[in-house]
Amino acid sequence: MLWGAAEIALADEALHASHRQIRADLAIAGHWAGAYLTQGHPKGGDTLNLYDNGALGEADLLAATRHHWSGLAPGALLRDLARQLQLGEQNSAGDPFGLGSSLGNSDATPHAFGLFITNALYERYGGSGKYQAFAQQQLNFALGANPWGSSFVAGAGSAFPRCMQSEIANLSGSLSGRGNIQLGAATDGPSGAGNFEGLGTVDGMRPCSAGHYKPFNTKVVAYEDNVVSWPSVEPAADYTANSLLAFALAAGSHGHHGHGR
């Protein structure tokens, strides 16, 4: 609700709607922002991913309030973005690769991209560079700085998912990692070890397995590049949307820091 209301306010501003209309829409966005802030970010809570897009809503509301008042102080939104980054840092404690979400849960890749995005937006709207190194490590994790040494985005780096559980990639594409691949598709990456039990083929599926990742699995978490291993290598549109935003923000912020990028 927050994100949608903030988007409507931004659209009103772009279309030069009346100040009265903009203020009314921003008041609605401010209401839902207040509700989101009230939820807080307790230990074990979530950060930006396909199920929690609050950080994007907060950033859009910050953009919409540059020239209008929403009833909610911008500082409160910035502090909440910082709390999400702090939660990620807490989650990364003790992990040698610094992932800001707990390995073993699903959606490792979109959570990593989500934390990078959160920091980029935090800095864009006036936040400090305090979390920059942590955020960069999240991007690094998704692109290969992880226990398996593989990127989780098709075509990124030299080791990436080659045997995705995707009709496009499996039935129409190359299975060698070269040539006709589903370039840019983002996958889940590591997932709970129990998720890999009882997996099997479906009619017409082309057999495919790549890499030697099993030695790096644990009793808790695993990664497999195998067409049957949907917990690791099934690409998703929402994962990929997250990665594209992360890449766009990384490219846009290269060499620039602070407010107004």
N, C-alpha and C positions, 0 to 999 in steps of 0.2 A: 504494500500500500504506500509506504514511504517513497519507494523508487518511482512508482507510477505517478504519484502526485507531483514529485519533483520534476519528472519529465514533462508533465502537462504545464507546469509553471515555466519551464525553459522554452517550451513551444510557444506559449503565450508571449513571452518576451521577444522571441524571434519574429513573431507575427505582429509585434507592436500593438498588442491588446491594451485595453485601458488599464490604468494603474489600479483601479478598483478590482478588476478581474484578476490581475496578477496577485494582488495582495490577498484576495480570497483564496486563490489556489495555493499560495504559499502558506496560508494559515492552516489549510488541510494537511499539507506536507509537514508543517511544523508539528501538528498534532500527532501524526504517525511517527515522526522522528522521536518525539517525546516518549511514545509507547515503546519504541525499539530501545531507546536508552534505558528505560526502566527495567527491561529484561536483564540488562547487565551482561557481563562476560565472565561467569564463574569458572573456576578451575575445571577442566574437562569439557568446557563449552566449545562452541563451534566458531570457525572463522570463515572468511569469504570462500564460497564454493557454490555449486549449483543449488544447494538447499538453503543457503543463508547468503542473500545478496545485499544485506544491510549496508555494507561499506560502499557499494556503488550508489545506493540511495542517498547516503550521507554526503558523498562527494558531489552528486548532482544538486543536492540542496545547497551545498556551499557555493556551487557555481551560480545557482539561481538567486542567491541572496547577496550577490556582490553589489546590486543596485537597489534591492528591495528588502524589507524586513519581514521575516517569517514568524516572529514571535519567539524564536529560539536562537540563543546566542551562538554565533559561529564557533566560538571557543569550545562549547559543549560538544559539537560534532567532531572537532579535531581531537579533543581528549578521548572521545569514544573510539576513533580510528586508532589512536595510540594504544588504548587498552586491548584492542584486538591484536595488535602487534606484540604487546607484552604477553598476551596469552600464548601466542605462537612461540615466543622465546621460552616461556615456561615449559611448553611441550617439547622443545628441542633439547632441554637440559639432559645431559648424559648420552645423547645420540652423537656418535662421532662424525656423522655427516650433517648434523644440524637441522634435520627436518622439523618444521614447526607444527606437525601433527603426528599423532602416534602411529607408528608402523604397526600393521596388523589390522587396522581399520581399513575400510575401502576408501577410494577417492584420494589416494596420496598425491597423484599428479595435480588434479585441480586445486587441492588445498595448497600445494606449493606455489602454483601460479597465482592463486588468490592472495596469498600473503605478499608476494612481490607486488601485485596490483595495489593492495591496500597501502603499502608504503609509498609507492609512486604517487598515489592520490593524496596521501597525507602530506608529502613534501610539496606537491603542486599547490595545495591550498594553505601553505604557511607553516607546516610542520617542520621540525628540525631533521637533520640527517642522522639522528641517533640510531635509527634502525636500518640504515642503509646496508651495512655489511651482512646483517641477518637476512634482509630481503634478497640480496644478491645470492646468498647461499641457497635460498629456495629455488631460484631460477636455475642455479647450477645443479641442484639435485634433480630437477626434472629433465635436465639435458645431459646427464651422465655422471655427475659427482655423487654417486650413491653406491651402495654395497655391490651392485651387479655391474657397474660400469657401463650401463646402457642408457641412452636417451629414451624417453617414453613418447617421443614425437616422431612419426614416420619421416625419414629423410634428414633428420637433424643429427649431425655427427656421423661417425663411422659405424657405430653400433646402435641400432634402433629396431623397433618391432618390424619384422619381416613377414611374420605369419599371422597377421591379425585375423580375428574372427569377424570378418566383414565380407559380405557378399561381393562388394565391388573389388576389394583387394584380393580375395581368395579365388573368385571365379573369373575375373577379367584382368587381373594384374599379374605382375611378375612376383615370383616367390623367392627371388634371389636377393632382394634388396637393391637391385639395380634396374634401370629402365622404367617400366610402367608401374610405378608404385602410387599408393594413395597419399601423396605428398602432403605433409602438414597435419595429418590426422593425429590427434592426441589420445592416448590410452590411459588406463587406470594406473599401470605400473604395478608395484608390489601390493599384495593383498594378503589377507589372513590365510594361513596355511590350510585351514579346514575348507576354504572355498574351492580348493582344487580337487577335492575328493569326488569320485563318481562322474567325472567329466567324460563325454563321449562325442562321437561324430554324428552328423546328420547326412541324409542322402544327398549325394552330389558334391559334398565337401572335398576339396583337394587336400590330401595330407600335406602337412608342412610343419617342420620344427627347425629351429635355428638356435645357435648359441649354446654355451655350456654354463648355465646359471645355477644349476642345482647345488653345487658346492657352497654357494653363498647364501642359500636359504637357511632358515632356522625352524624351530618347532612352532614358532609364532607367525612368521611371515615368509612368503615365497614370491618368486617371479619366474614365469615361464613364457618363452616366446614360441607358442605352439597354437595352431589354429583352434584346438579344442579349449584352450585356456582363456575363456572369456574374462575371468577375474583380472587378468593382467593385460590382455592385448585386444580387447574389444574397443574400437574407437567410438567416440560419442560426440555428437554435435555440440553439447553443452561443455564438455571438456575442451573441445577445440576452440570454441568461442572464447573461453577463458584464456587459453594460450595465446590466441591472436591479440587480445587486449593487452596481455603482458608484453608481447613482442613490440606492439605499437608504442606502448608507454616507455619501454626500454629504449627504442630507437628515438623517440621524441625527447627523451631526457638526457641523451648522451652529451656529456660535456656541459650540462646546465643543471643548476641546483637552486632551490628556494622557490619563493612565491612567484606565480605568474607564468610558469612555463607553458 
